[in-house]
């Protein structure tokens, strides 16, 4: 029996492969569990259409990510913090606070998992940047400025 794999299955095959399997294995396990479909010319056409739709969707999302990266370049998030006795910043500006500010002020939704440099902690005055993976290796930078809070 020839089958077209719909999903990756360890030690059997990857998505898109055409495999020869025993009739029982194909009919009783692969096809009912959604790992494969019976290979026909129509199944191959449908799979090719699905691949084309995925390519188009990926290209569209990549373009959107590039536009978002350009938009992020023009934005600088401003925060204020208190200073201690030695003039050092008290506390930090958390990634969560940065993401919330982006969403609230600019309607830009970024997930915490998209932050590439998780070890960069905003705990000093001045300007810094956070690198963000927007989609499929399209990177943007969130610019952050931390100023001293007025005591007035």
Buried (B, 14 or more C-beta within 10 A) or exposed (E): BEBBBBBEBEEBBEBBEBBEBEEEBBBEBBBEEEBBBBBEEEBBEEBEEEEEEEEEEEEEBBEEBBEBBEEBEEBEBEBEBEEEEEEEBEEBBEBEBBBEBBEEEEEBEBEEEBBBEEEBEBBEBEEBBBEBBBBEEBBBBBBBBBEEEEEE
